[in-house]
Amino acid sequence: MKFTLLSGLVAQALSVSAGSILWDGRFNDLTSATDLSKWSWSSQVGPYQYYIHGPSEVTSYVNLSPSFKNPADSGSSQGAKITLDKTAFWNGQTMRRTELIPQTTAAINKGKVFYHFSLMRKDTNAPALTREHQIAFFESHFTELKSGWQSGAAGTSDPLLRWCIGGQTKWSVNWDADVWHNVAYEIDFDANTVGFWHSTGSDALTQVIAPQAAGTSSNGADWHVGVLELPRDGYADATEDFYFSGVYIESGSITTSVAGPGSSSSNPGTPNTPSSSSSSVAPVKPSTSSTSSSTSIAAVTSSAAPVKPSTSSASSSTTVAAVTSASAAPAVTTSKAGTKTCTRKSSAAPAATTSAGSCTAARYAQCGGKGFSGCTACASPYKCNLVNDWYSQCY
């Protein structure tokens, strides 16, 4: 009897905290959302970089409250409500977006790691079913959640929440109100694979998609905790709220309990709390241009790369562009099960032109970067400009 009881306690303890936290973004160190505004490129404090948002005060876009977290997430003292309103345009772009990026030098882009978060919506200020939302994504979009009508798809609306690898739907479910979706991206940066763990409410995470091949490009400062909404003609900008809870990154074995690791007052890997597992990865500053990115799996509609803001008025590209190449997929494709892909060609920019002997990328399209195999020449009069090691863009 004693042995059975002891075994049960050990198993319970392991299920609560199985890995080592590399970065803790559970908002436990923030008294309110206004603390995010203390971060700047000259004073990189706190667990998050805060720069991708509209021009209003921080509370227009991010708010914190214990009522915003998953009740089963006892490791978090509060959750975040991330909002898109009529002002949520960053640097004059046509996309609405509110995003936080981990502020850390920890090795969150090395080896095998698990990116945790829980996501929920309400009927009040519900995300539009008529627009594509890119949620909790990487700059190269090798994996992400998406919701709403996918750009270029048939019909006018879509009620699904999707998980994608390189723009291809691997898992989907009706996104109902008031249901917490607990997620972990299982990313092996060495093996170039991504798996998907999921549960709802207070249920423990289970692996629903085993690791699959992916172009796992990340500089350690490009995971966007928040949402980017692609524009769509004929649909007004309504206020939309997205709720996040239990955001952290761990290595080792996965923590499957939604309760999460024990609450901590520090954020391993941040400048103020050095971590033994930290690396020399430096934050990359933001670009004022919107971008699009592709992998070998599928074309990807993308966002602005987090590189230093340009002070030149000549660098003011704002249009969302679809990635196209000589081998680009059709605007709408289906899997054997009939599931539509996440990514479609965008109408925001003209398609690239290709032929057997030539290949040119359109304005705002990707033209280079690590692992990129598409057009590297830009249509006249545009030039291919380096944004970062993973992305170059025509403008």
GUZA-649666 format. One line per 5 residues: number of its first residue (from 1); for each residue z, y, x of N, C-alpha, C. Coordinates in pm, whole numbers. Example, Ala and Ser with C-alpha at 12.3 -4.5 7.8 and 13.67 -1.06 7.14 Angstrom:
% GUZA-649666
1> 780:-569:1319:780:-450:1230:780:-330:1320; 708:-225:1285:714:-106:1367:787:3:1290
% end
This chain:
% GUZA-649666
1> 0:-120:83:0:0:0:0:126:87; 90:128:189:96:244:279:-36:263:352; -96:152:396:-223:159:468:-332:216:378; -335:172:253:-434:221:157:-417:370:133; -292:415:116:-266:556:93:-306:639:214
6> -271:591:334:-305:662:456:-456:671:473; -526:562:445:-671:562:458:-734:663:363; -677:671:241:-731:767:144:-711:910:188; -595:939:246:-569:1075:294:-660:1113:409; -681:1018:501:-771:1043:614:-912:1069:565
11> -958:986:471:-1093:1003:418:-1108:1138:350; -1004:1179:275:-1008:1308:207:-1014:1422:307; -935:1412:414:-935:1517:516:-1070:1528:584; -1131:1414:613:-1262:1417:677:-1368:1476:586; -1357:1450:456:-1458:1502:363:-1447:1653:349
16> -1328:1708:371:-1309:1852:358:-1364:1924:480; -1338:1873:598:-1384:1940:719:-1435:1837:818; -1566:1815:814:-1623:1709:897:-1689:1764:1022; -1733:1889:1020:-1806:1946:1132:-1728:2058:1200; -1795:2124:1293:-1737:2239:1362:-1812:2364:1318
21> -1739:2464:1270:-1803:2586:1222:-1857:2666:1340; -1987:2692:1338:-2050:2777:1438:-2044:2924:1397; -2061:2947:1267:-2058:3084:1214:-2005:3078:1072; -1912:3167:1039:-1847:3168:909:-1886:3294:833; -1966:3278:728:-2012:3392:650:-1958:3393:509
26> -1836:3339:489:-1781:3322:355:-1714:3448:299; -1735:3563:363:-1687:3693:315:-1536:3704:318; -1467:3611:388:-1322:3617:395:-1272:3731:481; -1356:3780:572:-1314:3887:662:-1345:4026:608; -1403:4033:488:-1443:4161:430:-1350:4198:315
31> -1295:4319:317:-1210:4362:207:-1295:4402:86; -1414:4456:112:-1508:4490:6:-1647:4498:69; -1748:4514:-15:-1886:4520:35:-1908:4641:124; -1827:4746:109:-1846:4865:192:-1823:4836:339; -1751:4727:368:-1732:4689:508:-1866:4656:575
36> -1963:4613:497:-2095:4581:555:-2159:4704:617; -2129:4821:562:-2189:4944:613:-2133:4985:749; -2026:4919:794:-1972:4948:927:-2062:4891:1036; -2149:4795:996:-2241:4737:1094:-2358:4831:1117; -2401:4841:1243:-2523:4914:1279:-2575:4853:1408
41> -2696:4893:1448:-2751:4839:1573:-2670:4886:1693; -2603:5000:1681:-2520:5048:1792:-2377:4997:1783; -2336:4946:1667:-2201:4893:1648:-2211:4766:1565; -2239:4654:1632:-2268:4529:1563:-2138:4453:1537; -2068:4496:1431:-1939:4439:1397:-1949:4358:1268
46> -1854:4266:1250:-1849:4189:1128:-1938:4066:1132; -1934:3986:1026:-2008:3859:1025:-2156:3873:992; -2198:3992:943:-2337:4007:897:-2404:4130:953; -2534:4115:984:-2621:4230:1002:-2660:4280:863; -2650:4411:843:-2683:4468:712:-2784:4580:732
51> -2909:4549:708:-3010:4655:719:-3127:4635:622; -3140:4518:561:-3254:4493:472:-3207:4517:329; -3228:4640:283:-3182:4682:150:-3246:4815:116; -3226:4860:-5:-3278:4989:-48:-3195:5105:5; -3231:5229:-35:-3168:5349:22:-3035:5390:-40
56> -2993:5323:-147:-2867:5363:-213:-2746:5308:-139; -2629:5337:-194:-2505:5288:-133:-2500:5136:-138; -2421:5076:-50:-2415:4931:-37:-2380:4864:-169; -2295:4928:-250:-2251:4865:-374:-2361:4859:-480; -2474:4922:-454:-2590:4905:-543:-2655:4770:-522
61> -2631:4709:-405:-2703:4588:-367:-2613:4467:-339; -2492:4491:-290:-2400:4382:-258:-2261:4418:-309; -2199:4323:-381:-2061:4342:-424:-1986:4211:-405; -1857:4220:-376:-1773:4103:-349:-1662:4094:-452; -1629:3972:-491:-1519:3950:-585:-1484:3802:-588
66> -1357:3768:-610:-1322:3627:-630:-1396:3565:-749; -1432:3647:-848:-1504:3595:-965:-1649:3562:-934; -1697:3601:-815:-1836:3575:-778:-1852:3444:-700; -1742:3373:-673:-1754:3251:-594:-1748:3128:-683; -1793:3015:-628:-1779:2888:-695:-1630:2856:-705
71> -1575:2833:-824:-1431:2804:-835:-1386:2685:-751; -1479:2593:-723:-1444:2476:-642:-1440:2507:-493; -1487:2623:-454:-1494:2662:-313:-1362:2727:-272; -1261:2646:-243:-1129:2698:-208:-1124:2752:-66; -1227:2726:14:-1232:2782:149:-1274:2927:151
76> -1325:2978:38:-1367:3117:27:-1269:3194:-60; -1236:3315:-18:-1150:3401:-100:-1231:3480:-201; -1362:3493:-177:-1448:3566:-268:-1593:3527:-244; -1676:3562:-340:-1820:3540:-327:-1893:3672:-332; -2025:3667:-323:-2106:3789:-321:-2206:3788:-435
81> -2220:3903:-498:-2328:3926:-593:-2433:4012:-524; -2550:3957:-506:-2658:4028:-440:-2759:4072:-544; -2791:4200:-545:-2864:4261:-654:-2997:4319:-609; -3097:4301:-694:-3223:4374:-684:-3228:4472:-801; -3236:4602:-772:-3252:4699:-878:-3381:4778:-854
86> -3401:4885:-927:-3528:4959:-917:-3543:5034:-786; -3436:5039:-706:-3444:5109:-576:-3450:5013:-458; -3447:4882:-484:-3428:4783:-376:-3555:4758:-296; -3610:4865:-239:-3729:4854:-155:-3691:4898:-14; -3713:4810:82:-3675:4836:221:-3792:4895:298
91> -3769:5010:364:-3869:5073:449:-4002:5095:379; -3999:5126:251:-4121:5159:178:-4207:5040:142; -4157:4918:158:-4236:4800:124:-4251:4788:-27; -4349:4709:-68:-4372:4685:-211:-4288:4570:-264; -4220:4497:-176:-4132:4387:-214:-3990:4440:-236
96> -3924:4392:-341:-3782:4422:-356:-3704:4318:-277; -3600:4363:-208:-3526:4269:-125:-3387:4322:-90; -3290:4231:-93:-3156:4256:-43:-3113:4133:34; -3090:4149:164:-3066:4034:251:-2962:4066:358; -2879:3968:388:-2785:3974:498:-2827:3871:602
101> -2801:3900:730:-2838:3809:838:-2714:3783:923; -2688:3656:958:-2570:3628:1041:-2566:3712:1168; -2450:3775:1192:-2426:3849:1315:-2347:3757:1408; -2416:3693:1500:-2350:3595:1586:-2434:3566:1709; -2368:3524:1815:-2437:3474:1934:-2420:3323:1946
106> -2362:3261:1843:-2344:3116:1845:-2479:3046:1839; -2482:2921:1881:-2607:2845:1890:-2645:2787:1753; -2673:2876:1658:-2707:2830:1524:-2853:2787:1514; -2927:2801:1620:-3068:2757:1623:-3091:2649:1729; -2985:2573:1757:-2994:2469:1860:-2943:2337:1803
111> -3004:2228:1846:-2955:2096:1809:-2957:2073:1658; -2863:1990:1611:-2855:1954:1470:-2743:2033:1405; -2779:2113:1305:-2683:2200:1239:-2703:2193:1088; -2600:2241:1015:-2605:2241:869:-2580:2383:820; -2675:2437:745:-2663:2571:687:-2615:2554:542
116> -2491:2597:515:-2429:2579:384:-2432:2707:301; -2450:2692:170:-2426:2801:76:-2431:2744:-65; -2373:2816:-159:-2384:2783:-301:-2449:2901:-371; -2529:2872:-474:-2609:2974:-542:-2594:2957:-693; -2585:3071:-763:-2571:3067:-908:-2636:3191:-968
121> -2680:3180:-1092:-2728:3296:-1168:-2657:3299:-1303; -2662:3413:-1367:-2611:3428:-1503:-2725:3469:-1595; -2699:3466:-1725:-2798:3517:-1820:-2807:3669:-1812; -2696:3735:-1780:-2697:3879:-1759:-2764:3910:-1626; -2861:3999:-1627:-2939:4034:-1507:-2996:3908:-1440
126> -3051:3822:-1520:-3108:3697:-1467:-3231:3725:-1383; -3253:3650:-1274:-3376:3663:-1196:-3498:3638:-1285; -3599:3719:-1270:-3719:3708:-1353:-3787:3573:-1332; -3831:3514:-1442:-3909:3390:-1433:-4055:3418:-1401; -4091:3545:-1403:-4232:3586:-1389:-4269:3632:-1249
131> -4174:3623:-1155:-4202:3664:-1018:-4148:3561:-920; -4210:3556:-803:-4164:3464:-699:-4048:3525:-621; -3941:3446:-610:-3825:3486:-531:-3809:3390:-413; -3795:3444:-294:-3770:3366:-173:-3623:3385:-138; -3549:3275:-133:-3403:3279:-127:-3354:3200:-6
136> -3260:3259:68:-3198:3191:183:-3305:3133:274; -3393:3217:323:-3510:3175:400:-3500:3214:547; -3579:3148:629:-3596:3184:769:-3721:3271:782; -3729:3342:894:-3844:3432:914:-3976:3357:911; -3981:3236:965:-4105:3158:963:-4120:3078:834
141> -4021:3087:745:-4025:3020:614:-4046:2869:626; -3989:2809:731:-4006:2663:742:-3923:2590:638; -3817:2654:590:-3744:2598:475:-3677:2712:401; -3664:2694:267:-3608:2798:182:-3596:2745:39; -3523:2819:-44:-3527:2800:-188:-3621:2904:-246
146> -3682:2869:-359:-3765:2965:-433:-3738:2950:-581; -3758:3059:-654:-3746:3054:-799:-3852:3142:-862; -3874:3118:-991:-3970:3199:-1066:-4114:3156:-1046; -4202:3228:-1112:-4346:3203:-1105:-4395:3217:-962; -4464:3116:-912:-4511:3117:-775:-4646:3188:-765
151> -4657:3278:-672:-4775:3364:-660:-4903:3282:-658; -4995:3314:-748:-5122:3246:-756:-5124:3127:-848; -5007:3088:-904:-5000:2971:-991:-5057:3005:-1129; -5090:2901:-1204:-5133:2920:-1341:-5014:2962:-1427; -5041:3016:-1544:-4934:3055:-1635:-4873:3190:-1597
156> -4765:3222:-1664:-4701:3351:-1642:-4555:3342:-1601; -4492:3225:-1617:-4350:3212:-1582:-4320:3071:-1535; -4203:3057:-1473:-4162:2927:-1419:-4009:2925:-1414; -3944:2827:-1478:-3798:2824:-1483:-3732:2749:-1368; -3811:2700:-1272:-3757:2609:-1171:-3693:2681:-1053
161> -3592:2614:-997:-3539:2644:-865:-3593:2536:-774; -3654:2575:-660:-3722:2480:-573:-3665:2486:-432; -3669:2371:-366:-3647:2369:-221:-3779:2332:-155; -3812:2404:-50:-3943:2391:13:-3934:2368:162; -4028:2295:214:-4053:2284:358:-4192:2339:382
166> -4203:2442:464:-4333:2497:499:-4418:2531:378; -4357:2574:269:-4431:2614:152:-4457:2504:52; -4415:2381:80:-4438:2270:-11:-4309:2234:-84; -4317:2220:-216:-4202:2182:-296:-4160:2039:-265; -4036:2020:-226:-3981:1887:-200:-3877:1846:-304
171> -3823:1944:-375:-3719:1919:-475:-3721:2037:-572; -3696:2011:-699:-3688:2120:-796:-3601:2079:-913; -3551:2180:-985:-3467:2157:-1101:-3475:2283:-1188; -3455:2269:-1317:-3445:2387:-1402:-3325:2469:-1357; -3347:2599:-1336:-3237:2683:-1290:-3166:2740:-1413
176> -3063:2670:-1457:-2986:2712:-1574:-2877:2810:-1534; -2838:2893:-1628:-2734:2992:-1603:-2598:2926:-1584; -2514:2990:-1503:-2374:2952:-1483:-2354:2815:-1419; -2456:2763:-1353:-2445:2637:-1281:-2450:2667:-1131; -2345:2627:-1060:-2344:2646:-916:-2422:2533:-849
181> -2522:2573:-770:-2599:2477:-690:-2550:2487:-546; -2488:2378:-499:-2434:2372:-364:-2540:2311:-272; -2569:2380:-163:-2683:2345:-78:-2641:2337:68; -2700:2244:140:-2693:2246:286:-2831:2209:339; -2885:2296:425:-3007:2262:498:-2964:2183:622
186> -3009:2061:635:-2983:1981:755:-3099:2005:852; -3076:2084:954:-3184:2125:1044:-3160:2068:1183; -3257:1996:1233:-3253:1947:1370:-3360:2023:1448; -3315:2124:1522:-3409:2210:1594:-3475:2137:1710; -3412:2032:1762:-3473:1955:1870:-3577:1858:1817
191> -3548:1794:1705:-3639:1696:1648:-3743:1759:1556; -3726:1889:1525:-3815:1960:1432:-3819:1891:1296; -3701:1873:1237:-3690:1814:1104:-3593:1895:1018; -3612:1883:886:-3522:1947:790:-3493:1849:677; -3366:1834:640:-3326:1757:524:-3254:1845:426
196> -3229:1792:306:-3172:1872:198:-3055:1800:134; -2940:1867:132:-2820:1817:65:-2793:1907:-54; -2746:1846:-164:-2730:1924:-287:-2624:1863:-377; -2561:1947:-455:-2475:1904:-566:-2460:2022:-659; -2394:2002:-771:-2365:2111:-863:-2215:2115:-891
201> -2169:2234:-927:-2028:2251:-962:-1933:2215:-850; -1843:2121:-878:-1744:2079:-779:-1779:1946:-713; -1896:1891:-745:-1935:1762:-688:-1964:1772:-539; -1933:1666:-466:-1960:1662:-322:-2109:1660:-296; -2149:1720:-185:-2289:1720:-146:-2338:1579:-117
206> -2460:1551:-156:-2526:1426:-119:-2664:1460:-63; -2714:1374:23:-2846:1398:80:-2952:1353:-21; -3025:1449:-74:-3126:1417:-175:-3266:1406:-114; -3286:1470:1:-3413:1458:74:-3379:1429:220; -3421:1313:270:-3399:1279:411:-3479:1373:500
211> -3437:1391:625:-3508:1483:715:-3657:1453:724; -3735:1561:716:-3880:1554:726:-3928:1653:831; -4048:1633:879:-4104:1720:983:-4117:1863:933; -4084:1957:1020:-4093:2099:988:-4110:2178:1117; -4172:2292:1105:-4185:2381:1221:-4062:2467:1233
216> -3954:2414:1288:-3822:2477:1286:-3812:2593:1385; -3884:2701:1358:-3881:2818:1445:-3770:2913:1401; -3680:2946:1491:-3575:3044:1464:-3525:3100:1596; -3500:3230:1598:-3444:3292:1718:-3292:3307:1707; -3233:3248:1602:-3089:3257:1585:-3044:3385:1518
221> -3138:3469:1477:-3103:3594:1409:-3204:3623:1299; -3244:3518:1227:-3349:3539:1126:-3328:3457:1000; -3205:3412:973:-3178:3346:846:-3133:3453:747; -3204:3465:636:-3182:3571:540:-3096:3520:424; -2972:3562:418:-2882:3526:308:-2901:3632:199
226> -2983:3599:102:-3017:3695:-1:-3150:3658:-62; -3223:3759:-108:-3345:3731:-183:-3452:3836:-156; -3575:3788:-150:-3694:3872:-142:-3780:3839:-264; -3818:3941:-339:-3899:3921:-459:-4038:3979:-436; -4141:3897:-454:-4278:3944:-438:-4320:4028:-558
231> -4396:4134:-536:-4439:4219:-648:-4544:4149:-733; -4554:4193:-858:-4655:4139:-949:-4694:4247:-1049; -4822:4278:-1055:-4871:4382:-1145:-4843:4346:-1291; -4804:4447:-1367:-4784:4428:-1509:-4644:4387:-1549; -4553:4375:-1452:-4417:4334:-1481:-4320:4436:-1423
236> -4241:4495:-1510:-4149:4601:-1468:-4036:4546:-1383; -3979:4634:-1300:-3866:4597:-1215:-3736:4604:-1294; -3682:4491:-1329:-3552:4485:-1398:-3444:4448:-1298; -3320:4483:-1326:-3209:4448:-1238:-3186:4296:-1241; -3169:4237:-1124:-3150:4093:-1110:-3033:4066:-1017
241> -2948:3970:-1053:-2831:3937:-972:-2836:3791:-927; -2799:3769:-802:-2792:3636:-741:-2652:3622:-681; -2584:3511:-710:-2446:3492:-666:-2441:3389:-554; -2372:3425:-444:-2360:3337:-327:-2213:3308:-299; -2186:3184:-258:-2051:3140:-224:-2059:3039:-111
246> -1951:3026:-35:-1942:2920:66:-2050:2922:172; -2077:3039:228:-2184:3053:327:-2128:3031:467; -2173:2926:533:-2133:2903:672:-2230:2805:737; -2224:2797:869:-2310:2709:947:-2221:2622:1034; -2245:2491:1034:-2164:2400:1113:-2252:2304:1193
251> -2194:2248:1297:-2259:2144:1376:-2176:2017:1367; -2229:1907:1420:-2159:1780:1411:-2190:1713:1279; -2088:1651:1219:-2105:1587:1089:-2096:1690:978; -2164:1662:867:-2166:1758:757:-2037:1753:676; -1990:1868:633:-1880:1878:537:-1940:1866:398
256> -1907:1760:327:-1968:1737:196:-1886:1796:81; -1758:1821:104:-1675:1879:-1:-1712:2024:-24; -1726:2063:-151:-1757:2202:-184:-1639:2292:-152; -1517:2234:-143:-1401:2313:-103:-1422:2376:33; -1499:2311:118:-1534:2364:249:-1421:2357:349
261> -1448:2390:472:-1343:2394:575:-1236:2494:537; -1118:2481:595:-1007:2569:562:-1040:2715:587; -984:2801:507:-1010:2944:517:-970:2994:655; -1054:3084:709:-1029:3136:844:-1041:3287:842; -964:3353:926:-971:3499:934:-1065:3545:1043
266> -1125:3450:1112:-1217:3487:1220:-1353:3427:1194; -1454:3480:1262:-1590:3432:1251:-1637:3386:1388; -1631:3256:1417:-1673:3209:1549:-1813:3255:1582; -1826:3305:1704:-1958:3345:1750:-1989:3491:1729; -1906:3566:1656:-1932:3708:1639:-1888:3782:1764
271> -1939:3907:1784:-1902:3979:1906:-1752:3996:1924; -1677:4008:1813:-1533:4030:1825:-1455:3902:1844; -1517:3786:1814:-1449:3657:1827:-1541:3560:1899; -1545:3564:2032:-1636:3476:2105:-1609:3331:2074; -1717:3252:2070:-1706:3109:2043:-1739:3030:2168
276> -1672:2916:2183:-1701:2831:2298:-1841:2773:2289; -1900:2775:2168:-2034:2719:2151:-2139:2827:2143; -2104:2950:2183:-2200:3059:2172:-2308:3046:2277; -2421:3109:2248:-2534:3109:2341:-2569:3251:2374; -2674:3269:2448:-2717:3402:2487:-2820:3460:2391
281> -2834:3399:2273:-2930:3450:2176:-2888:3589:2133; -2976:3686:2145:-2945:3823:2109:-3008:3859:1975; -2942:3946:1896:-3004:3988:1771:-3135:4060:1798; -3230:4045:1708:-3359:4111:1721:-3368:4215:1613; -3414:4334:1646:-3408:4445:1553:-3529:4448:1459
286> -3512:4516:1340:-3611:4501:1234:-3738:4582:1252; -3846:4529:1195:-3975:4596:1192:-3989:4668:1060; -4068:4775:1056:-4092:4846:932:-4209:4788:857; -4276:4687:911:-4391:4628:842:-4353:4497:777; -4415:4468:662:-4395:4337:602:-4485:4239:672
291> -4445:4111:672:-4521:4013:747:-4546:3890:665; -4633:3805:714:-4653:3675:654:-4666:3573:765; -4621:3450:740:-4609:3350:845:-4662:3218:798; -4706:3133:891:-4757:3002:852:-4705:2894:945; -4704:2771:895:-4672:2655:976:-4786:2557:962
296> -4776:2444:1032:-4882:2345:1026:-4884:2271:895; -4779:2290:810:-4772:2217:685:-4842:2292:573; -4818:2422:560:-4877:2497:450:-4874:2643:481; -4960:2722:412:-4956:2867:425:-4828:2917:362; -4773:3027:418:-4645:3076:372:-4653:3224:348
301> -4613:3271:231:-4597:3413:208:-4466:3453:271; -4466:3557:353:-4351:3585:437:-4297:3724:417; -4204:3761:504:-4134:3887:495:-4136:3956:628; -4068:4069:635:-4065:4144:759:-3982:4076:864; -4031:4073:987:-3957:4011:1097:-3846:4104:1140
306> -3727:4051:1173:-3616:4137:1212:-3629:4184:1356; -3711:4286:1376:-3726:4345:1507:-3695:4493:1498; -3680:4557:1608:-3632:4694:1611:-3720:4787:1530; -3659:4877:1446:-3740:4967:1367:-3823:5058:1456; -3946:5076:1419:-4034:5164:1494:-4009:5308:1455
311> -4015:5398:1550:-4000:5540:1521:-4135:5607:1504; -4240:5532:1519:-4375:5587:1506:-4424:5574:1363; -4482:5682:1308:-4534:5678:1173:-4658:5593:1163; -4715:5556:1275:-4835:5473:1273:-4803:5330:1235; -4677:5291:1252:-4637:5153:1221:-4568:5150:1086
316> -4646:5161:978:-4586:5172:846:-4650:5076:747; -4693:4960:795:-4754:4861:707:-4654:4814:604; -4694:4806:478:-4600:4769:373:-4650:4663:278; -4774:4623:286:-4828:4532:188:-4801:4387:222; -4763:4306:123:-4745:4164:145:-4881:4099:160
321> -4898:4018:263:-5026:3951:284:-5008:3802:284; -5106:3731:231:-5102:3585:238:-5161:3540:369; -5111:3430:422:-5165:3372:543:-5285:3287:508; -5394:3308:575:-5512:3227:551:-5572:3186:684; -5639:3074:687:-5704:3028:808:-5820:2939:769
326> -5888:2888:868:-6003:2804:840:-5963:2680:763; -5836:2638:778:-5790:2517:710:-5693:2547:598; -5695:2671:545:-5598:2711:444:-5613:2626:319; -5497:2601:253:-5496:2521:132:-5547:2603:15; -5593:2539:-92:-5634:2614:-210:-5517:2688:-271
331> -5548:2784:-359:-5444:2869:-416:-5338:2788:-488; -5375:2683:-556:-5278:2598:-625:-5308:2453:-590; -5209:2382:-538:-5227:2241:-508:-5115:2162:-572; -5132:2034:-586:-5027:1951:-644:-5004:1829:-557; -4883:1778:-563:-4849:1656:-492:-4886:1537:-580
336> -4865:1415:-530:-4895:1298:-609:-4815:1296:-738; -4697:1357:-732:-4613:1359:-852:-4650:1474:-945; -4746:1555:-903:-4791:1665:-986:-4713:1794:-966; -4630:1801:-862:-4549:1920:-840:-4631:2026:-767; -4628:2148:-817:-4701:2255:-752:-4634:2295:-622
341> -4714:2341:-527:-4657:2389:-403:-4586:2520:-427; -4496:2556:-334:-4422:2680:-349:-4509:2801:-321; -4602:2789:-226:-4671:2905:-177:-4814:2911:-226; -4854:3028:-262:-4990:3050:-308:-5049:3168:-233; -5182:3179:-236:-5245:3295:-178:-5204:3418:-257
346> -5174:3525:-187:-5133:3648:-252:-5253:3736:-279; -5241:3818:-385:-5346:3913:-413:-5320:4046:-346; -5215:4051:-260:-5177:4176:-198:-5270:4216:-85; -5347:4124:-31:-5437:4158:78:-5560:4069:68; -5676:4116:117:-5796:4034:111:-5783:3913:200
351> -5853:3806:166:-5848:3684:245:-5919:3703:377; -5877:3624:475:-5944:3627:604:-6082:3564:588; -6172:3605:674:-6306:3548:671:-6317:3445:782; -6381:3335:751:-6396:3230:852:-6537:3175:848; -6579:3118:957:-6706:3046:965:-6691:2945:1077
356> -6796:2864:1096:-6787:2760:1199:-6769:2821:1337; -6826:2939:1357:-6820:2995:1492:-6727:3113:1506; -6663:3159:1397:-6576:3276:1407:-6462:3264:1308; -6357:3342:1333:-6241:3341:1246:-6167:3472:1263; -6153:3547:1156:-6082:3674:1163:-5975:3680:1055
361> -5862:3739:1090:-5751:3753:997:-5758:3889:930; -5719:3895:803:-5723:4019:727:-5611:4113:769; -5618:4235:723:-5512:4334:746:-5379:4278:694; -5273:4292:774:-5138:4247:746:-5119:4096:758; -5224:4020:787:-5210:3875:802:-5156:3841:940
366> -5103:3719:954:-5055:3672:1083:-5174:3643:1174; -5158:3675:1303:-5266:3649:1398:-5215:3584:1527; -5089:3547:1532:-5036:3483:1652:-4889:3448:1636; -4835:3381:1736:-4696:3339:1736:-4684:3194:1777; -4565:3155:1820:-4541:3018:1864:-4575:2920:1752
371> -4658:2822:1781:-4695:2720:1685:-4803:2762:1588; -4850:2887:1596:-4953:2936:1504:-5089:2883:1544; -5166:2832:1446:-5297:2774:1476:-5410:2839:1396; -5380:2954:1333:-5481:3021:1252:-5563:3121:1332; -5624:3213:1260:-5712:3314:1322:-5631:3407:1414
376> -5679:3429:1533:-5610:3517:1627:-5681:3650:1646; -5801:3664:1589:-5873:3791:1592:-5858:3857:1456; -5850:3990:1456:-5831:4064:1331:-5962:4127:1285; -5978:4137:1153:-6094:4204:1097:-6094:4350:1141; -6209:4401:1177:-6223:4541:1220:-6181:4636:1107
381> -6108:4742:1138:-6074:4796:1271:-5934:4758:1317; -5875:4651:1262:-5735:4620:1288:-5718:4542:1417; -5600:4556:1475:-5566:4488:1600:-5450:4392:1577; -5442:4289:1662:-5333:4193:1653:-5214:4246:1733; -5105:4278:1664:-4989:4339:1725:-4872:4241:1733
386> -4809:4231:1849:-4695:4143:1869:-4574:4199:1795; -4513:4116:1708:-4389:4152:1640:-4271:4085:1711; -4282:3955:1732:-4185:3882:1813:-4253:3755:1862; -4180:3668:1930:-4240:3548:1989:-4301:3456:1884; -4250:3465:1760:-4297:3374:1654:-4402:3437:1564
391> -4426:3567:1583:-4512:3633:1484:-4585:3754:1542; -4718:3758:1519:-4800:3875:1545:-4877:3904:1418; -4910:4032:1397:-4968:4074:1269:-5081:4173:1288; -5182:4163:1199:-5296:4254:1202:-5263:4384:1129; -5276:4497:1201:-5268:4627:1136:-5324:4733:1228
% end
